[in-house]
């Protein structure tokens, strides 16, 4: 009887350890941002500046970013426990750019250089 209880107790602890380990797996996610108005290097710098401001607020949340002006895309590797996808998209939106399914913030868009405004 005691050995059976010990076995069940051991199995419960092992199951709990596996579940807890799963909580800390895969904290790093990659997000692809489609930024149609990012037509020049200047526009790309403005998008990067917005991401850098977000990174400063959420310390170590953004691990890396890669910008491709030709494709008008940005890839962001981030800690999904400290930061959510929508936070990243919103930061770019508030910089004046439409991103993925979010329209640009019109007031911020009006302050962008002409080349970065686009119709997108």
MDAnalysis code that builds the backbone (N, CA, C; Angstrom):
import MDAnalysis as mda
import numpy as np

u = mda.Universe.empty(360, n_residues=120, atom_resindex=np.repeat(np.arange(120), 3), trajectory=True)
u.add_TopologyAttr("name", ["N", "CA", "C"] * 120)
u.add_TopologyAttr("resid", np.arange(1, 121))
u.add_TopologyAttr("resname", ["UNK", "UNK", "UNK", "UNK", "UNK", "UNK", "UNK", "UNK", "UNK", "UNK", "UNK", "UNK", "UNK", "UNK", "UNK", "UNK", "UNK", "UNK", "UNK", "UNK", "UNK", "UNK", "UNK", "UNK", "UNK", "UNK", "UNK", "UNK", "UNK", "UNK", "UNK", "UNK", "UNK", "UNK", "UNK", "UNK", "UNK", "UNK", "UNK", "UNK", "UNK", "UNK", "UNK", "UNK", "UNK", "UNK", "UNK", "UNK", "UNK", "UNK", "UNK", "UNK", "UNK", "UNK", "UNK", "UNK", "UNK", "UNK", "UNK", "UNK", "UNK", "UNK", "UNK", "UNK", "UNK", "UNK", "UNK", "UNK", "UNK", "UNK", "UNK", "UNK", "UNK", "UNK", "UNK", "UNK", "UNK", "UNK", "UNK", "UNK", "UNK", "UNK", "UNK", "UNK", "UNK", "UNK", "UNK", "UNK", "UNK", "UNK", "UNK", "UNK", "UNK", "UNK", "UNK", "UNK", "UNK", "UNK", "UNK", "UNK", "UNK", "UNK", "UNK", "UNK", "UNK", "UNK", "UNK", "UNK", "UNK", "UNK", "UNK", "UNK", "UNK", "UNK", "UNK", "UNK", "UNK", "UNK", "UNK", "UNK"])
u.atoms.positions = np.array([
    [0.813, -1.193, 0.000],
    [0.000, 0.000, 0.000],
    [0.860, 1.260, 0.000],
    [1.898, 1.312, 0.876],
    [2.762, 2.480, 0.933],
    [3.535, 2.648, -0.368],
    [3.983, 1.542, -0.937],
    [4.754, 1.648, -2.175],
    [3.870, 2.155, -3.312],
    [2.602, 1.787, -3.297],
    [1.663, 2.262, -4.324],
    [1.449, 3.771, -4.179],
    [1.301, 4.259, -2.941],
    [1.145, 5.696, -2.697],
    [2.394, 6.462, -3.135],
    [3.556, 5.904, -2.812],
    [4.806, 6.540, -3.216],
    [4.909, 6.619, -4.738],
    [4.502, 5.548, -5.390],
    [4.534, 5.527, -6.852],
    [3.630, 6.618, -7.418],
    [2.403, 6.723, -6.917],
    [1.465, 7.745, -7.398],
    [1.971, 9.146, -7.079],
    [2.499, 9.316, -5.902],
    [3.046, 10.613, -5.517],
    [4.211, 10.984, -6.441],
    [5.074, 10.028, -6.709],
    [6.196, 10.266, -7.619],
    [5.730, 10.616, -9.021],
    [4.705, 9.900, -9.496],
    [4.157, 10.197, -10.821],
    [3.523, 11.585, -10.870],
    [2.835, 11.972, -9.803],
    [2.216, 13.299, -9.761],
    [3.289, 14.388, -9.781],
    [4.358, 14.209, -9.016],
    [5.439, 15.189, -9.020],
    [6.101, 15.263, -10.390],
    [6.294, 14.115, -11.010],
    [6.906, 14.092, -12.343],
    [6.009, 14.802, -13.356],
    [4.697, 14.573, -13.286],
    [3.754, 15.235, -14.194],
    [3.760, 16.741, -13.960],
    [3.806, 17.155, -12.710],
    [3.850, 18.577, -12.387],
    [5.134, 19.214, -12.933],
    [6.248, 18.535, -12.794],
    [7.524, 19.051, -13.300],
    [7.487, 19.209, -14.817],
    [6.888, 18.255, -15.504],
    [6.775, 18.332, -16.965],
    [5.897, 19.505, -17.368],
    [4.770, 19.691, -16.675],
    [3.874, 20.808, -16.994],
    [4.560, 22.149, -16.761],
    [5.272, 22.285, -15.651],
    [5.957, 23.540, -15.356],
    [7.081, 23.816, -16.347],
    [7.774, 22.791, -16.748],
    [8.844, 22.965, -17.737],
    [8.261, 23.456, -19.052],
    [7.064, 23.003, -19.400],
    [6.403, 23.444, -20.626],
    [6.055, 24.913, -20.607],
    [5.828, 25.478, -19.445],
    [5.501, 26.902, -19.327],
    [6.663, 27.785, -19.743],
    [7.872, 27.301, -19.589],
    [9.036, 28.120, -19.864],
    [9.697, 27.781, -21.191],
    [9.119, 26.877, -21.918],
    [9.631, 26.533, -23.231],
    [9.147, 27.551, -24.248],
    [9.903, 27.739, -25.276],
    [9.492, 28.532, -26.419],
    [9.042, 29.941, -26.050],
    [9.849, 30.644, -25.292],
    [9.541, 32.030, -24.923],
    [9.830, 32.986, -26.062],
    [10.671, 32.590, -27.009],
    [11.067, 33.470, -28.095],
    [10.207, 33.179, -29.328],
    [9.583, 34.237, -29.836],
    [8.754, 34.126, -31.034],
    [9.296, 35.052, -32.100],
    [8.947, 34.765, -33.339],
    [9.310, 35.659, -34.436],
    [8.041, 36.153, -35.093],
    [8.008, 37.437, -35.361],
    [6.859, 38.092, -35.965],
    [7.292, 38.744, -37.265],
    [6.534, 38.510, -38.314],
    [6.784, 39.162, -39.597],
    [5.821, 40.331, -39.728],
    [6.376, 41.513, -39.949],
    [5.581, 42.717, -40.106],
    [5.590, 43.124, -41.571],
    [4.410, 43.302, -42.130],
    [4.263, 43.794, -43.491],
    [4.007, 45.298, -43.379],
    [4.954, 46.102, -43.871],
    [4.875, 47.566, -43.760],
    [4.922, 48.143, -45.182],
    [3.775, 48.221, -45.854],
    [3.752, 48.618, -47.268],
    [4.372, 49.988, -47.567],
    [4.283, 50.957, -46.667],
    [4.804, 52.302, -46.927],
    [6.291, 52.439, -46.622],
    [6.947, 51.381, -46.201],
    [8.376, 51.430, -45.880],
    [9.155, 51.274, -47.195],
    [9.251, 52.377, -47.932],
    [9.825, 52.340, -49.274],
    [11.294, 52.740, -49.341],
    [11.784, 53.400, -48.309],
    [13.166, 53.902, -48.331],
    [13.875, 53.534, -47.032],
    [15.179, 53.750, -47.039],
    [15.969, 53.505, -45.824],
    [15.539, 54.448, -44.704],
    [15.161, 55.666, -45.068],
    [14.696, 56.629, -44.066],
    [13.431, 56.095, -43.376],
    [12.523, 55.544, -44.154],
    [11.299, 54.962, -43.586],
    [11.656, 53.781, -42.674],
    [12.599, 52.970, -43.124],
    [13.026, 51.810, -42.335],
    [13.603, 52.263, -40.994],
    [14.369, 53.351, -41.004],
    [14.924, 53.868, -39.742],
    [13.817, 54.322, -38.797],
    [12.768, 54.922, -39.348],
    [11.651, 55.360, -38.507],
    [10.940, 54.169, -37.868],
    [10.774, 53.097, -38.636],
    [10.168, 51.871, -38.089],
    [11.079, 51.288, -37.012],
    [12.372, 51.226, -37.296],
    [13.329, 50.708, -36.305],
    [13.342, 51.562, -35.045],
    [13.244, 52.888, -35.205],
    [13.201, 53.780, -34.042],
    [11.999, 53.457, -33.155],
    [10.854, 53.205, -33.777],
    [9.650, 52.850, -33.017],
    [9.868, 51.550, -32.244],
    [10.513, 50.580, -32.889],
    [10.796, 49.305, -32.218],
    [11.834, 49.480, -31.115],
    [12.800, 50.355, -31.339],
    [13.813, 50.617, -30.306],
    [13.194, 51.275, -29.072],
    [12.235, 52.170, -29.283],
    [11.538, 52.794, -28.151],
    [10.774, 51.741, -27.353],
    [10.126, 50.838, -28.066],
    [9.399, 49.755, -27.397],
    [10.374, 48.858, -26.637],
    [11.516, 48.575, -27.233],
    [12.525, 47.734, -26.577],
    [13.053, 48.400, -25.312],
    [13.163, 49.733, -25.332],
    [13.651, 50.451, -24.152],
    [12.653, 50.365, -23.003],
    [11.380, 50.369, -23.340],
    [10.330, 50.270, -22.310],
    [10.272, 48.852, -21.750],
    [10.274, 47.870, -22.631],
    [10.202, 46.458, -22.242],
    [11.602, 45.864, -22.345],
    [12.398, 46.114, -21.338],
    [13.804, 45.727, -21.335],
    [14.004, 44.263, -21.736],
    [14.885, 44.048, -22.706],
    [15.249, 42.720, -23.214],
    [14.097, 41.970, -23.869],
    [12.989, 42.627, -24.156],
    [11.860, 41.927, -24.767],
    [12.089, 41.689, -26.254],
    [12.725, 42.633, -26.929],
    [13.025, 42.456, -28.353],
    [14.458, 41.953, -28.458],
    [14.583, 40.760, -28.998],
    [15.902, 40.117, -29.081],
    [16.648, 40.547, -30.334],
    [15.945, 40.644, -31.459],
    [16.582, 41.072, -32.703],
    [15.517, 41.542, -33.678],
    [15.969, 42.295, -34.676],
    [15.068, 42.719, -35.742],
    [15.850, 42.742, -37.047],
    [15.155, 42.437, -38.112],
    [15.765, 42.416, -39.439],
    [14.819, 43.145, -40.374],
    [15.342, 44.090, -41.137],
    [14.531, 44.932, -42.014],
    [14.915, 44.658, -43.461],
    [13.905, 44.518, -44.320],
    [14.136, 44.375, -45.753],
    [13.265, 45.414, -46.456],
    [13.889, 46.518, -46.873],
    [13.150, 47.615, -47.507],
    [12.559, 47.160, -48.838],
    [13.307, 46.372, -49.575],
    [12.836, 45.910, -50.885],
    [11.525, 45.124, -50.776],
    [11.433, 44.253, -49.789],
    [10.206, 43.470, -49.575],
    [9.185, 44.215, -48.718],
    [9.648, 45.323, -48.096],
    [8.819, 46.119, -47.187],
    [8.340, 45.275, -46.001],
    [9.293, 44.561, -45.422],
    [9.000, 43.680, -44.291],
    [10.024, 43.863, -43.183],
    [9.580, 43.581, -41.973],
    [10.444, 43.595, -40.796],
    [10.162, 42.298, -40.040],
    [11.225, 41.634, -39.615],
    [11.091, 40.442, -38.793],
    [11.616, 40.778, -37.404],
    [10.804, 40.509, -36.404],
    [11.168, 40.820, -35.026],
    [11.173, 39.532, -34.215],
    [12.272, 39.273, -33.546],
    [12.369, 38.154, -32.619],
    [12.197, 38.741, -31.226],
    [11.224, 38.229, -30.464],
    [10.883, 38.843, -29.183],
    [10.515, 37.803, -28.135],
    [10.588, 38.223, -26.888],
    [10.227, 37.398, -25.742],
    [8.709, 37.501, -25.560],
    [7.995, 36.432, -25.862],
    [6.530, 36.478, -25.841],
    [5.924, 36.468, -24.438],
    [6.763, 36.361, -23.419],
    [6.265, 36.482, -22.049],
    [6.235, 37.964, -21.653],
    [7.219, 38.723, -22.111],
    [7.312, 40.141, -21.761],
    [6.572, 41.058, -22.716],
    [6.324, 40.589, -23.923],
    [5.764, 41.441, -24.964],
    [4.806, 40.629, -25.820],
    [3.757, 41.244, -26.289],
    [2.784, 40.579, -27.156],
    [2.939, 41.094, -28.586],
    [2.488, 40.283, -29.502],
    [2.539, 40.617, -30.925],
    [1.876, 41.967, -31.188],
    [0.718, 42.172, -30.607],
    [-0.043, 43.397, -30.864],
    [0.691, 44.632, -30.341],
    [1.493, 44.495, -29.281],
    [2.299, 45.622, -28.792],
    [3.286, 46.081, -29.863],
    [3.894, 45.128, -30.532],
    [4.878, 45.440, -31.575],
    [4.189, 46.108, -32.757],
    [3.082, 45.531, -33.200],
    [2.342, 46.112, -34.325],
    [1.847, 47.518, -33.988],
    [1.371, 47.710, -32.774],
    [0.858, 49.018, -32.355],
    [1.970, 50.068, -32.312],
    [3.163, 49.684, -31.902],
    [4.285, 50.622, -31.888],
    [4.578, 51.130, -33.298],
    [4.545, 50.232, -34.278],
    [4.790, 50.633, -35.668],
    [3.629, 51.483, -36.180],
    [2.425, 51.110, -35.812],
    [1.239, 51.879, -36.202],
    [1.326, 53.310, -35.664],
    [1.702, 53.457, -34.410],
    [1.794, 54.787, -33.804],
    [2.968, 55.601, -34.350],
    [3.867, 54.952, -35.079],
    [4.941, 55.673, -35.766],
    [4.441, 56.235, -37.100],
    [3.209, 55.860, -37.499],
    [2.614, 56.397, -38.719],
    [2.519, 55.427, -39.873],
    [2.818, 54.160, -39.637],
    [2.814, 53.169, -40.704],
    [1.681, 52.159, -40.523],
    [1.029, 51.812, -41.626],
    [0.105, 50.682, -41.600],
    [0.961, 49.430, -41.460],
    [0.504, 48.500, -40.661],
    [1.280, 47.281, -40.425],
    [0.326, 46.108, -40.273],
    [0.606, 45.039, -41.031],
    [-0.245, 43.854, -41.047],
    [-1.703, 44.273, -41.209],
    [-2.569, 44.015, -40.257],
    [-3.989, 44.357, -40.411],
    [-4.374, 45.674, -39.733],
    [-3.396, 46.416, -39.242],
    [-3.677, 47.684, -38.558],
    [-3.421, 48.873, -39.480],
    [-4.348, 49.814, -39.541],
    [-4.104, 51.026, -40.328],
    [-3.141, 51.948, -39.588],
    [-2.520, 52.847, -40.313],
    [-1.604, 53.808, -39.711],
    [-2.370, 54.786, -38.836],
    [-1.727, 55.248, -37.789],
    [-2.267, 56.344, -36.989],
    [-2.154, 57.584, -37.877],
    [-3.283, 58.199, -38.207],
    [-3.306, 59.282, -39.194],
    [-2.518, 60.512, -38.760],
    [-2.549, 60.858, -37.494],
    [-1.780, 62.021, -37.038],
    [-0.279, 61.769, -37.162],
    [0.154, 60.589, -36.794],
    [1.572, 60.249, -36.916],
    [1.963, 60.144, -38.391],
    [1.088, 59.597, -39.204],
    [1.352, 59.466, -40.644],
    [1.561, 60.835, -41.282],
    [0.781, 61.814, -40.866],
    [0.885, 63.166, -41.425],
    [2.241, 63.799, -41.110],
    [2.898, 63.368, -40.046],
    [4.208, 63.918, -39.664],
    [5.373, 63.214, -40.370],
    [5.092, 62.119, -41.045],
    [6.166, 61.382, -41.733],
    [6.653, 62.141, -42.959],
    [7.898, 61.880, -43.375],
    [8.366, 62.443, -44.650],
    [7.458, 61.942, -45.792],
    [7.344, 62.735, -46.812],
    [6.450, 62.418, -47.940],
    [6.684, 61.000, -48.482],
    [7.937, 60.608, -48.611],
    [8.271, 59.293, -49.174],
    [7.736, 58.137, -48.323],
    [7.487, 58.384, -47.045],
    [7.047, 57.320, -46.137],
    [5.530, 57.272, -45.955],
    [4.840, 58.255, -46.461],
    [3.385, 58.288, -46.243],
    [2.662, 57.258, -47.096],
    [2.979, 57.228, -48.362],
    [2.354, 56.267, -49.264],
    [0.844, 56.306, -49.180],
    [0.207, 55.500, -49.944],
    [-1.249, 55.363, -49.917],
    [-1.647, 54.105, -49.157],
    [-0.651, 53.373, -48.674],
    [-0.897, 52.095, -47.998],
    [-1.153, 52.294, -46.536],
])
